Amino acid sequence: MHEHLSATTGPERLLYGAVAGIAVAAVAPLEPMARGLAGWCAGAAVFLVLTWWLADTFDAQRTRERAQSLDQPNLVILVSMLVAIGASVVAIAMLLQQVKLMSGPARAAHIALGLVALVGSWLMMHTIYAFHYAHRYYIDQRDGSPDGGLDFPGKDEPDYFDFLYYAYVVGMTSQVSDVQATSREMRRITLVHSVLAFAFNMLVLALSVNVVAAAM
């Protein structure tokens, strides 16, 4: 069981997260929107724990073998997760609007729930992109690209944590750092990621202002 959980596929992690989210949403003693957000938080937590656990247990060789055996990343999963993240952000914004009508512990709990859901959405976006980069990199190498479209400093082959580093740098700064995109395909993926990251970060700032205003 331990070995299976540390090497789950994308659909399996989504399934485990969905089951956890549905279970929490079904039993949480909250109103519908807050219950849905609680379920989203639980599902996101399960998905992220399994994903980072996989990244921690896979070295560069296992990362290469896994990426190449899975072939191209499932675009449907990538798009569906980004849509789900977008929907969660909309729900968070609506929830934070509701807290203006609340007071005391209920208000604080709803604000905390909205912030946790927002953090989970942000982490999921960049974690998903990290695996997208990893699969694209090693698939391109398999198909003949010498560097996989990304030039990492040093001589060691990159593992999942190297791609997490690249994805989170783009996510936090909307630009690359010491890892350079060397192929047109990677530049396009990085461009879309950086635009989404910038938009998400602006939304986080706007929601943060909303939270402060609601708390006053």
Long-range contacts (C-beta under 8 A, 24 or more apart in sequence): 5-50, 5-53, 6-53, 6-54, 6-57, 7-54, 7-57, 7-58, 7-66, 8-50, 8-54, 9-70, 10-73, 10-74, 10-77, 10-131, 11-74, 11-77, 13-46, 13-47, 13-50, 13-51, 14-47, 14-77, 14-81, 16-46, 16-47, 16-50, 17-42, 17-43, 17-44, 17-46, 17-47, 17-50, 18-43, 20-45, 20-46, 21-46, 33-91, 33-94, 33-95, 33-98, 34-95, 34-110, 34-113, 36-91, 37-88, 37-91, 37-92, 37-95, 37-113, 37-114, 37-117, 38-113, 40-88, 40-91, 40-117, 40-120, 40-121, 41-113, 41-116, 41-117, 41-120, 44-117, 44-120, 44-121, 44-123, 44-124, 45-120, 47-124, 48-120, 48-123, 48-124, 48-127, 51-127, 51-131, 52-127, 54-160, 55-130, 55-159, 55-160, 55-161, 55-164, 56-161, 58-159, 58-160, 59-159, 60-156, 60-157, 60-158, 60-159, 61-157, 62-159, 63-134, 63-138, 63-157, 63-158, 63-159, 63-160, 64-138, 64-141, 64-157, 67-134, 67-135, 67-137, 67-138, 67-139, 68-138, 68-139, 68-142, 70-135, 71-139, 72-135, 72-136, 72-139, 73-131, 73-132, 73-135, 73-136, 78-128, 78-132, 81-124, 81-125, 81-128, 82-125, 82-128, 82-196, 85-121, 85-124, 85-125, 88-117, 88-120, 88-121, 89-118, 89-121, 89-200, 89-203, 89-207, 91-117, 92-117, 92-118, 92-121, 92-207, 93-207, 93-210, 96-207, 96-210, 96-211, 96-214, 97-210, 99-214, 100-214, 107-214, 107-215, 111-211, 111-214, 111-215, 114-207, 114-211, 115-211, 118-204, 118-207, 121-200, 122-171, 122-200, 122-204, 125-171, 125-196, 125-197, 125-200, 126-164, 126-167, 126-168, 126-170, 126-171, 126-197, 127-164, 127-167, 129-167, 129-170, 129-171, 129-189, 129-193, 130-160, 130-163, 130-164, 130-166, 130-167, 130-168, 131-160, 131-163, 132-189, 133-163, 133-166, 133-167, 133-186, 133-189, 134-158, 134-160, 134-163, 136-185, 136-186, 136-189, 137-163, 137-186, 140-183, 140-185, 145-183, 147-182, 147-183, 148-183, 149-181, 149-182, 149-183, 149-185, 149-186, 150-179, 150-180, 150-181, 150-182, 150-183, 150-186, 151-179, 151-180, 151-181, 151-182, 152-179, 153-178, 153-179, 167-193, 170-194, 170-197, 171-197, 171-200, 172-197, 172-201, 174-198, 174-201
